[in-house]
Amino acid sequence: MTGFPQFVYHSDALYVESVPLHQIAEQYGTPCYVYSRAALTQAYRDFDTAFAARDHLICYAVKANSNIAILNLLARLGSGFDIVSGGELQRVIKAGGDPRKTVFSGVGKTIQEMRMALDVGILCFNVESESELNALNQTASEMGKIAAVSLRVNPDVDARTHPYISTGLKENKFGVPADEAMRIYQAAHLYPHVRFTGLDCHIGSQLTELSPFIEASGKMLSLLDALQAKGLTIEHLDLGGGLGIRYTDESPPSIQNYVAALCAQTARATQRLLIEPGRSLVGNAGILLTRVAYLKHTSARNFAIVDAAMNDLMRPSLYDAYHDILPVRSNGLATDTYQVVGPVCETGDFLGHDRLLALRDGDLLAVMSAGAYGMSMSSNYNTRPRAAEVMVDKDAVHLIRQRETVDQLIASERILSG
Ligand SMILES: *Cc1c(COP(=O)(O)O)cnc(C)c1O
């Protein structure tokens, strides 16, 4: 039992859907990200079904995993997108996503990014400061366009998650306080090239409780009431992303309960509801497949040195995040306690501490729950080409990103001529 329905053992071999993971390792090499189309589809449908009674739009947060195959599958299911850069907008377009279902978040949008988004006609800019609003108004004016805007409100709610991914407290860099938002919406006449269409918040990531979401949506609803009392028309309410997933023993709310709570909390609003889930759509739809290079037994500890590293999956090093690490095939040996580490020259380069595993050199391991903030946060540190990515669909395996080559990494560098 792995706890993940699309990743299961059949007679001691770990499968993704109908394909044994060792077969993928043989064909595509390691490290390799492996995704399940069925798991991705199921998560999207769970959101969509739970929202069936409401006018809604699910805007997948592209930064969680931006491979164009994943964006394309979500677009085909009807998904919209939440982007945080012009680069992500280009990916959405390349993947066949609809710009008119795309919202643009982030505190530091450049003029060039605003131009690109205005040009393709995105659904809405989630604006995070008055300075940004001025710049957007100016840019839209130069282009003879009107920019649709939601202010991102910082509801000052404690998401009770890791401090690096908590975004809805007043000391965080994100959004504007509710009273300031109120003042800016009422000063709409100062921004003739902006149309205020929505209200937005996003309080953090990997939330494992409902109460912060409920508190934030309550505050958003109060603000909505106040704006409507002043005669402003708001067309949509964007409640952000942040629903957590199970990495080990967390028990986050189910997608159904989360959506039901958002709908109940906003029941008297007639506006269209938007959400921006990232992790909860892709996190448990992917794993990182890696091979043991060497075992090293010292008097203090046992190390399993694997061919994936912090550059491939940064979450353990960055957030001290926990990922389950499972054998791809059982080998009948006795277990030992291992530090599962990569080849990068940093003591912080680890995938898991104190894991009970039965290992030989050359064995394969699956680092679970690696579909979100895995590949998208990867780097080339130590001149390590980034991993290949494959998507499994029943018994078919599709390569969705080729393994990088060192030549590609060096190609744009230049030696001084004199
Ligand atoms: C990162 C982010 C999300 C997605 O968060 P998840 O925890 O992956 O659901 C949604 N909205 C905004 C503005 C974000 O920055």
The ligand as a MOL file (V3000), in Angstrom:
LIG
                    3D

  0  0  0     0  0            999 V3000
M  V30 BEGIN CTAB
M  V30 COUNTS 15 15 0 0 0
M  V30 BEGIN ATOM
M  V30 1 C 1.3170 29.6530 -5.4100 0
M  V30 2 C 0.0180 30.3020 -5.5780 0
M  V30 3 C -1.1460 29.5480 -5.7080 0
M  V30 4 C -1.1660 28.0390 -5.6090 0
M  V30 5 O -0.9020 27.5780 -4.3230 0
M  V30 6 P -1.0350 26.0110 -4.0130 0
M  V30 7 O -0.6570 25.9180 -2.5870 0
M  V30 8 O -0.0930 25.2950 -4.8970 0
M  V30 9 O -2.4600 25.6350 -4.2490 0
M  V30 10 C -2.3320 30.2100 -5.9320 0
M  V30 11 N -2.3840 31.5560 -6.0300 0
M  V30 12 C -1.2840 32.3120 -5.9000 0
M  V30 13 C -1.3920 33.7870 -6.0100 0
M  V30 14 C -0.0490 31.7200 -5.6710 0
M  V30 15 O 1.0390 32.4830 -5.5350 0
M  V30 END ATOM
M  V30 BEGIN BOND
M  V30 1 1 1 2
M  V30 2 1 2 3
M  V30 3 2 2 14
M  V30 4 1 3 4
M  V30 5 2 3 10
M  V30 6 1 4 5
M  V30 7 1 5 6
M  V30 8 2 6 7
M  V30 9 1 6 8
M  V30 10 1 6 9
M  V30 11 1 10 11
M  V30 12 2 11 12
M  V30 13 1 12 13
M  V30 14 1 12 14
M  V30 15 1 14 15
M  V30 END BOND
M  V30 END CTAB
M  END
